[in-house]
Amino acid sequence: MAKYIFVTGGVTSSLGKGIIAASLAKLLQARGFRVTIQKFDPYINVDPGTLNPYEHGECYVTEDGAETDLDLGHYERFLNTPTSQANNVTTGRIYQTVINKEREGAYLGKTVQVVPHITDEIKRRILLLGKDGKHDIVITELGGTVGDIESLPYIEAVRQLQWELDEQDCLVVHLTLIPYLRAAKELKTKPTQHSVKMMSENGVHPDVIVCRTEEPMYSDLKKKIALFCNVTVDAVIEATDMSTIYEVPLEMLREKLDVICMKKLNIPIEKEPDMTKWRAFLDKLKYPKSKVTIGLIGKYVELQDAYKSILESFIHAGAMNECKVVVQNIHSEFLTSENVAEKLRNLDGLLVAPGFGHRGIEGKIIAIQYARENNLPFFGICLGMQMSVVEYARNVIGWKDAHSTEMNPDTPHAVIGLMEEQKKITAKGGTMRLGAYTCVLNEGSKAASIYNSTVISERHRHRYEFNNQFLADFEKAGMIASGKNPESGLVEMVELPDHPFFVGCQFHPELKSTVESPAPLFVHFIAAAKQYAEDKTSKAKVAEEKIAHQ
């Protein structure tokens, strides 16, 4: 039977429960255990698919097409194993299931209540992943903060599981904040004490307390927390701020978080975790040999979490190229023909990000035109690819009114249109083309050389597609459809063969990029940007030498 670890948070949100859960999972995986992580979110949306990125960051899509919380991206990036619909559950999904059962008569006329019906459904879903025999340890991250009204059913479900499961099969890790008061030059434990007290009032007592702190904790402070929160001193774990999230697993290894968890779960400690590949990745990340500046063109650039997987993919690809990737956020709404050269001239590469709606579209098209005409490495994802098609139609083929029907339903040159199966759909939630689909790449194309294969599988999240009615016109003008879905003929990738790097993809390669397996498209995009930067430096040196000789 699988063992269960619950990760809760107190004092404040955004402390990094997902990173702590992923780090602990990584250490246990490195010891040879089969580990998975799931996230329970207390909001009433059925999934985050319809949430504005400003509200909740990016929507992460799994292989099976589930629209999930961005923390699942951290789980996959750390563990290098795919997650699924079962790994992310919301209050909305819990209530939807219970209400549907009630309508079917499953409760035999009983009064349906939070306890036991809602809590029973929460428990059923918590235990689900542990029953398939594929995992030794299931880590469950409970979203929100202890004390929130919406989190109470989850805390109650954990209390019941602590009572139902064997004492050695269940463990609670509580993440709290130890604030540093600069005026007093002192770390304060009172918020942590109150957070643990509040949890205890609800019947759940933490076994391990992980303390987020800006300043190092001294041993007496750990003893104080242990005394007032009723845990052993070795169960008080210090989690100081790191320069990168990828340092956290090694920090937790030093603090022996995995060891204390294994002891409390009565798991024999037979060998040290093998973190060789992780350390090698960190060495490349922390000691790069070169630097490139990439422009990220989007409309949610004020919130970094809106493009979380893209930013992490840059880190993975940068380490692979032993190159520091500096991301310069550029809001597409403020890009014009007059200022585009000034804003983009110092870049070594340009990525046009995914998105929806008409806001900032013309700015994206102007940026793509600049990249194409100036041989600046360009990479377009989803909407970024679609706008590269629109730009090419307007400025190369000559269809000045070309557009996507998402922005202009009446355009005579609808080079991007609504997918056929989407035309009858009116509901928004979970109705896009979602999850992994096969893509066949043209032999001899840049795409095939990047993937070193002609058949790939990538994840999707879109309603609109390249209009194949115009495909012959594009290929005649020089833009090649280098990747297509074998079943539908949907164009998945476009490229310009005579450009150093001009690639657009309908899918989201950032969703499969991990520390151990960086996304090939990102790796080659950064390599192209690195080459562009080196060529630019060489040209500048030659120009300087000419001036010096004169």
Disulfide bonds with the S-S distance in Angstrom:
none
